[in-house]
Amino acid sequence: MVYLYSTLFKLHMVQYPTLSRMARDYLAIQGSAVPSEQAFSSGGLTATARRNRLSGQIFEALQILKSGYRNGHIRASEQAEAHFSTYVKELADSEVDGDMPALE
């Protein structure tokens, strides 16, 4: 961040205007270890002794799902409502046909 206020940076601002704007944008971002620490902590909760036989792909999928729920990208209530309404519709259709749907 100190570089942004240096004489060298000010000299090159005129020569490289686009690069200097990019540098101001990216060099001003403060680094943080919090998100990576949360990911490792979350991974430790998933990779317990009871779940030590999970494949790498399943482990990765679980971590992505947990992150999606935690960050609000996935909402369990919306997913549950969608499955419930589908099941109710199938149940209503099967009562008309006389068939009972198989529970999955």
N, C-alpha and C positions, 0 to 999 in steps of 0.2 A: 504494500500500500504506500510505503514511503516513496517508491519509484514514481508514482503518479505526480508527486510534487517536486521531483528533481529537475534540475536545469536540463539534463540530457533529454528527459521526456518532453519538456517544453520545446526544445530545439527540434525534435523529431515530429512533433505534432503538426507542424506546417508541412514537412516533407512527406509524411505518411498520415494523412487525416483519417482515412478509414481504419487503418491499423490502430491509431491512437484511440479512436472511439471504442473499438473492440477491447482494447486493453483497459480502458476505464470501466467498461461493463464487467469484464471478467476478473480483473485484479481487485475490484472492490468487494467481491463476494468473500465473505468470511467462511473459512473451512470449519466443519463441525464433525465430530466423531459420533454424535448422538444417534443419527439414523443407522450407521453401521453397527453400533453397539446394540441397538434395539433388534436388528436383524439377527445378530449372533445369539442374543438372549432368547429370542423367539425360536431360533433353530434348536437351542438347547432344550427348550420345553417340548419340542416335537420329537427330538431324537432321544427319547428316554429308553431305559432298559426294556420296557415292555414293547417298544416299537423299533427295536434294533434291527428288525428284518425288512424294513421299508427299503424299496429300491430307490435309487437316486432320482428317478423320474417322479415317483410318488412323493418323495420328500420335497422336491422342488415345487410340485403342484400344490402341496399343502401349505408351503411357505407363501406362495403367490396368493392363494385363497385367504390365508390369515392376514396378509398385508392388505388385500382388497377390502376385507371386512373392517379392518382397523382404520383404514384411510377413507372409508365411506364410498368406495367405488362399487362395492357389492352390498346389497341390503338383503338380509335373510328374510325379512318380512315380505318383501316383494316376490322373492323366489317362492316362498311358502304359499302365498296367495295364488300365484300362477299355477302351481302344482295342485293346490286344493280345488281351484275352479275347473281345471282339466279333469280331475278325478270325479267331481260332482257331475260334470257333463257326461262323462263315460258311464257313470252309475245311472243317470237318468235315461240315457240311450239304451242301456242294457235292460232296464226295467220294461221298456217298451218292447224290446225284442224277446224278453224272457230269459236272457243270459245274465249270469253274474260275472262281473269283471274279476280277473285274477289280481290278488294283492301282490304288489311288487316290493 
